[in-house]
Amino acid sequence: MGSTEMFKPFEHGDESSSIEDLTLENQVDCVNVYGNLQITKDQHGLQLVKQLQTFINSIVTELEKQPLPEKIQIKPEQEIDNPFL
């Protein structure tokens, strides 16, 4: 993956970015990370892990900016019927 701009964590919601097959999904109260990322022992693997590190560091920076509650309650996502089924 090239140098794709990542979203700012916890801002705007409903944004997503990806690093290979790893999806990073933004919400206003959480960031979801799911999928697969193979970090190989080569220059490409180093580039991928640095991209992930930069993104993780941005989450840490954002969380450290303000006092945080011990644990928040995440609202369950509402399931929507698939109109194609």
Protein Blocks (a to p, Z undefined) as FASTA:
>chain_A
ZZdddddehihiaiacdehjaccdddfkbccdedjdddddbfklmmmmmmmmmmmmmmmm
mmmmpccdfbdcdddddddddfkZZ
